[in-house]
Amino acid sequence: MDRHIPMHALPEEIQKMSPEEKVCKYCGVSYLILHEFKAMEEKVKAMEKEMKFYQGSVDREKKLQEKLQSLSQDFEQYKIDNESKTESSIARLKLRLEVQYCQVKELRPNPQHTEPFIAL
């Protein structure tokens, strides 16, 4: 924490005062440091609040990292599944084209035949 260093020395009349005159009779704190003490209390409260926020953020960060890893794994699995589905779709399409090609080939007229070819 920053320590406040006064720019000017205390006036001589305050320096000559007895300790009883410079101290609060209720709490015993010197009037000269009471303001600084209260400011430090406020700083400590603010820092505690900030620490609680950051402590929660560490937990949130950990949960988000776990979720990100899980989503990355799911994405990779979906990619693999999609690739295999695409490959099987391509294989089925090739097979269907081959079957259709063979059927068309069978329906073509044979040049040795003399009968006219009628396609249905």
C-alpha positions in Angstrom: 0.0 0.0 0.0 1.1 3.6 -0.6 2.3 5.4 2.5 1.4 9.0 2.7 4.4 11.2 3.4 3.5 14.7 4.3 5.1 17.5 2.3 5.3 19.9 5.2 6.4 19.3 8.8 3.8 19.5 11.5 3.4 23.0 12.9 5.4 23.6 16.1 2.4 24.0 18.3 1.2 20.5 17.3 4.6 19.0 17.9 4.7 20.5 21.4 1.3 19.1 22.3 1.2 16.4 24.9 0.2 12.8 23.8 -3.1 13.1 25.7 -4.1 16.1 23.5 -3.2 14.2 20.2 -5.1 11.0 21.0 -8.8 10.3 20.9 -10.0 9.7 24.4 -12.6 7.1 23.1 -10.5 4.9 20.9 -6.9 5.9 21.7 -5.9 6.5 18.1 -3.9 9.6 17.3 -5.8 12.2 15.5 -2.9 12.6 13.2 -3.2 9.1 11.8 -6.9 8.5 12.2 -7.7 9.7 8.6 -4.9 7.6 7.2 -6.1 4.6 9.2 -9.7 4.9 7.9 -8.4 5.2 4.3 -6.4 2.0 4.8 -9.5 0.2 6.1 -11.4 1.2 3.0 -8.6 0.0 0.8 -8.5 -3.4 2.6 -12.3 -3.8 2.2 -12.1 -3.0 -1.5 -9.2 -5.5 -1.9 -11.1 -8.2 -0.1 -14.0 -7.7 -2.4 -11.7 -7.8 -5.4 -10.1 -11.0 -4.1 -13.5 -12.7 -3.8 -14.3 -11.7 -7.4 -11.0 -13.1 -8.7 -11.3 -16.3 -6.6 -14.7 -16.9 -8.3 -13.2 -16.2 -11.6 -10.6 -18.9 -11.2 -13.4 -21.4 -10.6 -15.3 -20.1 -13.6 -12.2 -20.3 -15.7 -11.7 -23.9 -14.7 -15.3 -24.8 -15.6 -15.1 -23.0 -18.9 -11.9 -24.8 -19.8 -13.6 -28.1 -19.0 -16.6 -27.2 -21.1 -14.4 -26.1 -24.0 -12.5 -29.4 -23.9 -15.7 -31.3 -23.9 -17.1 -29.3 -26.8 -13.8 -29.8 -28.7 -14.0 -33.5 -28.3 -17.7 -33.5 -29.4 -16.7 -31.5 -32.5 -14.0 -33.9 -33.4 -16.3 -36.8 -33.0 -19.0 -35.1 -35.1 -16.4 -34.4 -37.8 -15.3 -38.1 -37.8 -18.9 -39.2 -37.9 -19.7 -36.8 -40.7 -16.7 -38.0 -42.7 -17.6 -41.6 -42.4 -21.3 -40.8 -43.3 -20.0 -38.9 -46.3 -17.7 -41.8 -47.3 -20.5 -44.3 -47.0 -22.9 -42.0 -48.9 -20.3 -41.7 -51.7 -19.8 -45.5 -51.7 -23.6 -46.0 -52.0 -23.9 -43.4 -54.8 -21.0 -45.1 -56.7 -22.7 -48.5 -56.3 -26.0 -47.1 -57.4 -24.4 -45.5 -60.5 -22.6 -48.7 -61.3 -25.9 -50.6 -61.1 -27.7 -48.0 -63.3 -24.8 -48.2 -65.8 -25.1 -51.9 -66.0 -28.9 -51.7 -66.4 -28.5 -49.1 -69.2 -25.8 -51.2 -70.8 -28.2 -54.2 -70.8 -31.0 -52.1 -72.4 -28.8 -50.9 -75.3 -29.5 -52.7 -78.5 -27.1 -55.3 -79.6 -25.7 -54.4 -83.0 -26.0 -58.1 -84.1 -29.8 -58.0 -83.5 -31.9 -57.0 -86.4 -35.0 -56.2 -84.4 -35.7 -52.6 -83.7 -35.0 -51.4 -80.1 -37.8 -49.9 -78.1 -36.9 -48.4 -74.7 -39.5 -48.1 -72.1 
